[in-house]
Amino acid sequence: MAQFYDRVAAKLAAGQALELVLVLQSYGSAPRGAGAVMAVQTSGETFGTVGGGLVEFRAQKLAAELLRSQASRLEQVFLGPTEQQGIGMSCGGDVVLYYAYIPAETIWADFFLRLNQASQSQRRAWLVVSEGLGSPQALQLTEDPDYLRSLSLTKATPNVSLPQLGRRPVFWQDKQETFYYALPLFEKGLVYIFGAGHVAQALVPVLESCFFPCVVLDNRAEFATRERFPQAYRVLNQDMPGFFDDQVITADDYIIIVTRGHRDDEKVLNRALDTPAGYIGMIGSANKVSAVFTDLIRSHERSYADVRRVHSPIGLPLGGNTPEEIAVSITAELLRERDQRS
């Protein structure tokens, strides 16, 4: 998402106005959930996505019209199979879209640069979109979890309870098209990837595309570089087991062990088991995994309960053994893990 904001800022700085299309809420089998966003340019070209298919085709067309008229709009799109029930999609459900006209002004280019920085830093910040609530502009960036409570919603609808902002997107709308929407710019939980080889290089872009901020570590300076991992949140060249000496790992974090050999894997895994990390995964064949677990139990006094915490062989069994295929299987397992936590 940070790359999307950076691209929006660049377009605005170059003098190109945009129409943003944001998914504020979805129901049923809508193709994309809250937080999906697409930008439409005056040329008709787009970047980002709100789900593809008829929803996106229709959104592109309407966004182009709104861009020409320099207008914004909130709409609810029904995804039924007939004109009476919706737009001719058989998936069912519906989606709430907000079309935001963004003029090519320095203040807006700076705004999206700040969104980019907030998203990359993983600090607790939110993009808030609202109308009719007394906000000075429709899009705001805030680090105040009580931001919504500072707006004037209670004056118009005193019985509505305003939530504190958190990890999940929130959306509310009344009959007068007064609404608010808040999108967190951070993910709860970092992915620590130990080992910066081919698997890590294939894995980071896939994880980042699914909003998993990645920290890559390796003790080899030529491998742990920003050039090899441009999408990573952080890239660290340091002793891998020693990383645990000063780093606080939480239950929301993920640890992935893909070092260059089983000896390094075992050293990192032994330290990882001392943390409350919610997910620990290690790459390797069944024979290698068995040997590492056996040595941890015999030489490091680890219990069977300890080693049962480890997802290994790592990833869902999707088939394939190339770095790219392994990256997909690991990402799939982390997506399942994250979904089970929510």
N, C-alpha and C positions, 0 to 999 in steps of 0.2 A: 504493500500500500504506500510506503514511503516513496517508492519510485514513481508511483502515479502522481502523488502530490508534487514531486519535483518536476515532472513533465508538464503538469498544469502551470506551475510557476514560470517555467521556461517559455511556454506558449504565450502567457499573458505579458511577460517582459518583452517578448518580440512583437507585441502589438496585436495579438490575435485574441479577440473575445471568444468565450466558450459558453456552451450550455452544458451544465452538469446534470446527469440523471442519477439520483440516489434511490436505492431501495430502502425504504423506511421500515417496512414490515411485510411479511409474506404469510400466507395461510395455505394449508393443504399441500398440494404437490407443485408449488411454484418452483421455477427452475433455479432461482438464487434467493438466498436469505438476506436479512437486514445487513447493511454494510456494503453490499455490492455497489459499484459506481462506474459510470461511463462518462466520457467527455466527447461532445460533438463539436466539430470545428465548422467554420463558415464554408470550407471546401466540401463539407459532407463527410470527411474522414472522421473516424472515431478511434479512441483507445480506451482500454478498460472494457468491462462488460456488465450487463445486468441480467445475463442468463441465456442469451442467444435466442434463436427461433423467432416466433411471431412476436413475443414480448419485446425483444430487442429491436426487431425490424420496425414495429410500431413506435417504440420510444425514439428511435433515430429520426423517424419522419416528423414526429411532433416536436422533438427538440430542435430540429432545423428550423421549423416554423417559428418557435418561440425565440430562437436566437436572432432571427431576422427582425422580429418585433421587439427584441430586448425585454423579454418578459419571463416571469417565473410562474410556476403552477404546481398545485398538488392534485394528484388524481389517483383513483383506485381502479385497477384493471382486473376484470373478472376473466378467469381462464376457462370458461365453459366451452363446449364443443359447437354451439350454435350462436348466431347473432343475438338471439334473445337471451342466451345464458352467458355470453362472453365474447371473446375474440376469435373463437374457432379452434381452441386448443383442447385436447382430450384429457390433459393431465388434471384438470380441476383446480380448485383453489383460487386465490386472488393475491394481488400484490399492490402495495401502496408505493407510488413513485413521487418524488419531488424533483421538478425541473428547476434548476437554479441558473439564472442568467448571471454570468461573471464578466464584467467589462474589462477591457485591456487597460487596466490602471495599475500604477506602481503599488498602491496600497493593497490591491488584491494579490499581486505577484508576491509581495512580502508576506501576506497572510498564508499563502500556500507553502512558502519556504518555511515558515514557522510550523505549519502542520507537518511538513517533512521532517524537520528537526525533532519535533516532539515524538513522532512515530519511531524515528531511528533511535532516540535516546531511551525509549521504553519507560519514560517517567509517566506517572499517572496524569493523563490529560485526556480531554474529550473534545470532539467536534460536535457542537450543538447547533441544530437547525431548528428555527422556530419562526412562527408568524403570529401576530396578535397578542404577544406576551410582553410588549414593552422593550424588547431587545433592540439596540441601535441598528443592527443589521441582521439579516436572516441567518448568516453563518457566523459562528463565534468559536473561538478556541479558549478553553478554560482548563485550569488545574484545580478548580474548586469543586469538590464533590457535592456541595450544597448550592451550586450555581442556579439550578432551576428554582429553588426556593427564594432566590433573590428577585425573580421576575414577578410581573404583576398579574399572573394567572388567577390568584386567589381573589382579586377584585372582581373579575368577571364571573368566575365559577368558584365560589368559596367552599363548595363541598368536595372539590377535587384534592386529593392528597398528592403532593409533589414528592417524588422519590429522591433519595440520595443517589448520585451517579456511582456506578460500579463497573464490573467487568463485562456485563452484558449490555447490548444496545437496548434503549428504551424508547417507546413511541406512545404518544397520546394525542387524540384529536377529538374536538367537540363538534357539534352540528354547524357551527359558524365558521368552520375551517380554521379555527385557532388550533395550533398544534405545537408540539415540541418533539424533537428526536435527538438523542444523544448517542454518539458512537465512540466507544473507548478506543484510544490510539495506542493501547498497550495490550500485551498478552500476559496473563498471569502464568508465569513459568518460563524459564529459559531452557534451551536445549544445549547441553554441554557435550560437544563431540570431541572425543579424545582420539587423535590420529588425523592427519591432514593429507591422506593419500587419495587414491582414485575414487574410492567409495565416498569419502567425505566430500570430495569435489563435486560428485554427482548428486549427493544428498542435500547439500545446503540450498541450492536453488529451488528444489522441490519443497523442502520444508518451509522456506521463506515465503513461497507462493501460497502456502496454507497458513500463514501468519504464525509460524513458530520462529521466534528470534533465536539465532544460533550463535554460540560461542565456540570457536574452533581452537584446539590446542595441539601443539606438537613441539617436541624438543629439537626438531630439525629446522634450522632457520630458513633453508631454501624451500621448505614446504609450507611453513606457517607464514604466508604473506597475503597482504590485501589484494595483490594482483590475482592470486589463485582463488580468492574467496571474496569477490567484490560485494556480494549480497549479505555477507555475515554481519551480525551485530558487532562482534569483536573477534579478532584473530590474535592469538597469544603464542609467542615462541618462548616456551619455558618447560621446566621439568614437569611431567604430567602428574605423577603421584604427589609431588610437592605442592601442586595447585591446591590440594585440599587443606593445606596447613592454614591458609588465611581466608579461603573462600567459604562463605556461608551458603550451603545448599539447602533449599527448602523442600517441603513435601509437594510443592507445585512444579518442581523442576524435573527435567528428564536428563539422564546420562546415557550416552551412546558410546560404546567402546569399539573402535575400529583401528587399532594401532597396527604397526607393521609386523608384529609377531606375538605369539602367545605369552612370552615372558612379560612383555610390556602390558599386554591385556590383563594378565594376572595381577600385576602390581597395582594397576589402576583400579581393577575390580575390587581388590582387597580394601582399598581406601574408600571406594564408592559405597561399600556395604556399611561403612560407619556413618553414612549420611541418611537423612530421612527422605531422600529423593523418591518421588512417587513412581518413577519408572527408571529401571536400569536394564539396558540391553547390551549384549556382547555378540559380535560377529564370530562365526566359526563353524566348522563341521561338528557333527555329533561326537566324534572321537576327541577332537580338541576340547570341546566344552566339557566332556566327561573328565578329561585329564586335568583341566584347570580346576574344576570343582573338587576333584579328589585331593589335589594338592592344597587347596584352600582349607579343606577340612582337616587334613593330616598335619600340614606344616604351619598353618595360621590359626588353628583352633576355631575355625568357622563351623557353624552348626548347619544341619540340613535346612533349617528354617531360613538361614541367611541365603544360601544358594538358591532356594526356591523363589526368592525375590527376583531373580535374574531372568529376563526374557532372552533365552538363548537356545538354539540359534535364533538370532534376532529377526524380526519382521514377520509379516503374515506369509503363509506358504502359497505364494502366487505363481511360483515357477520362474525359471530363469536365474542366471547367476552372473550377468554382467553388472558392472557398477550401477548403471542406470536402472536396471531391473531391481537390484537390491535396494536402491534409493526409493523406488516406488513402494516396495513391500514394507520398508521401515516406516515410511511416511504414513502408509495405511494403518499400521499398528499404532502409531502415535495419535492419529486421528480418532481411532477407536477408543484409545485410552482417554483422550481429552473429552470425548463425548460421554463416556461413562462417568467422568468426574462431575459433569455439569448437571 
